[in-house]
Amino acid sequence: MNASNIIRMMIKKTKKTNQKLLAETMGINRKTLDSKFYRDSFEVSDLLKITDVLGLKIVFIDDEQQMMFDTAGQDVSISPTTKKLVRRKHIPLRERLKDYNGNYKAEEWDTGEPVGKEVF
């Protein structure tokens, strides 16, 4: 996944801005921002401005500890955190199903009365 796709995804997920407002906040015109998205040519300074607008932080994680890059104005400070990344071992589907003997029987079950706009 490239930077442009990640930025678009974060804009959509945070719902804090759109590309037009983002361009204005970054001090560039919409055409220039569109070009950056098309060419996937964002600089670090662009990413810092974007994360600031979206209220996000850029995080780099190594195997030993989580290092968090925090943007305060134009400064980038590195501070170790106490959280450790826990990686789970990937279990292939074949291994997950090794004890399955084929005797599963599908059943319907009641979840209660509708509470919203469920489709029947």
PyMOL commands that set and color helices and strands:
alter all, ss='L'
color gray80, all
select helices_A, chain A and resi 3-14+19-26+30-39+44-54+93-96
alter helices_A, ss='H'
color red, helices_A
select strands_A, chain A and resi 58-61+66-72+75-80
alter strands_A, ss='S'
color yellow, strands_A
deselect
rebuild
show_as cartoon
